[in-house]
Amino acid sequence: FSPQVDSTNAGRVLASDAAVFLKKSGLTDLVLGKIWDLADTDGKGILNKQEFFVALRLVACAQNGLDVSLSSLSLPVPPPRFTDTNSPLLLGGTASSDVPWAVKLEDKVKYDAIFDSLNPVNGLLSGDKVKPVLLNSKLPVDILGRVWELSDIDRDGMLDRDEFAVAMFLVYCALEKEPVPMSLPAALVPPSKRKPVSVPGAMPLIPSATSTKDSHQSLPPVGVLAAKTPLTQ
């Protein structure tokens, strides 16, 4: 245990201390909650050394696009990444701005057209306006929830033009049976939202454009997603 987590040196970690530390992984609260539930086997709100190790392994699994489940613990994954200004991991990191954005220009034009058709206010769309578009994809609600969590990068409950493009990209990936990652890969973070330095090893988890066979052509036309039919949950 590092002093960062085990502040009392008692060989165990309280939920409050662990939460602060695990949030630095960049994973959503939903995913971190699942990780905690799996690691805290006796439900006491305290992790011993072994349980904390399990939590770290699950963080690494989530960061690498694997399922957060005990069956993933046996899979080989790189160490978990935590963004912390005191962390040596940040030294010499590659600038994430070097990674090209996974959203291709021709797709961005289509996504922007949908965005504008939904009447954004001050360049932002509320969740209520985005929800019908997401639901029209007919994807499972839990997948759509993850798409929203990943695309609302600044956590303001609204999507700007670039965040909306991320949401659409993830929806189309899911329609192509590509797994939606647990945390947003560096390649999907819009250039407008990138910080100068990222943790080394935060490589894109989504296949490059060549390996997706440019299969966007076989997807349903963008208009299907943008259809403004009223939907009830």
N, C-alpha and C positions, 0 to 999 in steps of 0.2 A: 504493500500500500504506500502511496506517496502521501506526504503531509497534506497535499491538496485535498485529499479525500478523507483520510483517516485523521481528522484533526485532533482526536483525543488519544491516538496511539493505542486504542483498545483492541485492535485487530478486527474491527467490524465497522461497517459503514451505515450510518443512518440514512433514511430515505431522503431527508432534506439535503444532506451533503452530497449524496449520490446524484440527485436530480440536477444540482448546479453543475456538477462535473459532466454528467452524461449529455446535458444540453449542448455542450461544446462540440458534440459530434456532428451537429448540423441536422440531425434527424428530427422528424416531426414529433410532437407530443404524443400523438396516437401510437407511433412505432415505439417510442421510448417507454410508454406505459405497458405495451405488450412485452417488451424486453424485461422490464422490472417484474412483471407478474411471473414470467418464466424463471427468472433468477431467484426471486424471493420464495423459495419452495414452501416454507412454512407460514408464509403470509404475515410475518411479524413486523414487517417494515424495516428490517435490518438485514444487511448482507454480511455473511462471514467472508473470509478470504476466497474460499472456493466458489461461493455464489457470485462474488464480485467478478471473479475471473470469467464465469459463465456470461455475466452481463457484458463484459468487454468483448468476448467472442461473438455474441449476438449483435453487438454494435458493428463489428467488422463484417459480419454476414450481411447486415442490412445495407451497409455502405457499398457492398460489392454486388448488390442486386439479388442476393439470395433471400429465401424465405426466413422470416424470424420464427424459427421453430427449433426444438431440441434436436431434431434430425439433422439440422444444418451444422451442428457443433463439430461433427466429425469431418466436415469438408475443409480442404486447405484454403485459407484466406489470408491476405496480408494483414498486418496488425491494424487495429482501429486507428482512425485519425481524429484528433481533437484540435480545434483552433483555439490556441491560447497564446497570448503574447509572450508568456514566459517559456513556452515550449521550444525545445531545440528542434523539433520537427519543422518549425516554420523557417529556420535559418536556411538560406540557400534555396528556398522554394522556387519553382518555376512560376512565372506570371501566368495566371489563368487566361489573361488576355491573348496569350499566344495560341490558345486552342480555338480553332474556328468554330463558330456557332453551328450547332447541328441542324438548325432550321434553315433550309435552303431558300434562296432568294425568291424563286418562283412560287414556293409554297407560302412564303411570308406574304406575297401579294394577295394570294387567295384568302389567307387568314385575316389580313387587314380589311378585305372587302366584307367579310362576315362581321368583323368588329364594328365597322362603320354602319352596317345595316342594323345593328342593335341599339343605335342611338346613344352612344357614350356621352356622359356628362363630364365636362372638363377633362376629356381624354381618359375617362375611367368607366368601367362597367361594374355594376353591383352584382353580387351573387345571384340576385333574383333574375337579372337579365341573362346571366351566363347559364344558369341551371337548365332552362329548356333546351339550349343547344347541346349541353352535355347529355341530358336524358334522351335526346333524339338519337344518340349514338347506339342506344339499346345495350350499353355496357352495364355490368353489375354495379349497383350503387356503391359498394365498398371500393371498387376500382375508381369510380368517378370521384369519390371522396378523396382518394389519394391524389388523383390528378389535380383537384382543386388545391389541396394542401401544398403540393409541389410547385404549382404555378403561381400561387399568391406569395411571391418571394419576399415581399416586404411586410407581409402579415397585416395588411390594412383592410382586409375583407373586400377589396376591389381588385380588378385586373386592369392594368394599362395595356397598351397595344402589344408590347413585347411579352408581357406575362400571358396575355391571351394566346399569342402564337405558341408559347410553351404548352399551354393547355391543349390546344388543337393538335400539336405535334404528338403529345402523349396519347390523346384519344385515337389518332390514326395508327400509332404504334400498337395500341391495345387491340384495335380492330384487325390488325395484321397478326394477332396472336403473339406480339412481342410483350414480354413481361414489363409492367410499369415498375421502375426502380423504387426502392424505399427512400432513397435520398436523391436529390437532384444532381446528376453528373455535371462535372465542370463544363463539358461541351454544350450542355443545355442552358446554362445560366446565360441570359442575354448579356451582350457586351455592356449595355447600359447599367447593368446591376452588378458588374464584377468589381471585386476589390483588387488592388494591384498585385497582391501575393496570395498564392494558394498553397495548401499543403502538398508536398511532393507525393506523387502516386495517386492523386485524385484524377485518375484518367477517365475519359468518357466511358460509361457503361453501355451506351446505346450503340449498336453497330454503325459503322460508317455508311455513307450513302451508297457505296458500291455494293456492300453486302446485303442491303435491303432490296436489291434488284430493281431500284427505282420503281417499286411496286405501287407507289401512290396512284399511278394511273388506273390500277384495278380496283381502287377503293370506290365506294359510292360517291357520286358527285357531291361537291362541297355544299351545294344547295340543299341536299337532304338534311345535313346537320343544321343548316340555317333556317329550315322551315319553321315558321312561327306558329305552329299548331299549339293550342293551349294544352298543357300536360298536367295531369294530377299525379302527385307522388304515389 
